[in-house]
Amino acid sequence: MSQNKNLIRYYLLVFIPFLFIWAILKGIGVSWYNQLLYTMAFFWPVTVNAPGIIERVTSKKYKFSLLRMIYLFDQIFKKLGQKFKIFLTTKIISSLAPLVFGVTLVLVSKFGEPIFIVFGVILAEAILEIRSRFKIYE
């Protein structure tokens, strides 16, 4: 039960700022596709860093799931980022997974603006960094 409470607190902490920015984007008339790109880019790092995700994706139940594919794709970039010890380089390289995936979607579909992907990732990483620095709901 404690794990579920931590997960609920975690998602509430990140969902409120997401909803606020999403309402602003909706209010200023940003297209639905750009809102979708922002949502994907925001929730990628949030989901990968969620409490208990490692246990979940390593279980047999999630062997062929999209969640496991996202987690493994993200781990590739995190391992690359750990090789660099410069100030923000590790954080930037480990955040490239949703950027690469999102830009690929934009290039294939020829819709959307990559800036919304960057904006979503930056906002999510900022919230996660604040959470870890101030030990909020850990």
Protein Blocks (a to p, Z undefined) as FASTA:
>chain_A
ZZmmmmmmmmmmmmmmmmmmmmmmmmnopafklmmmmmmmmmmmmmmmpghklmmmmpmk
lmmgmklmmmmmmmmmmmmmmmpccfklmmmmmmmmmmmmmmmmmmmnopajfklmmmmm
mmmmmmmmmmmmnopaZZ
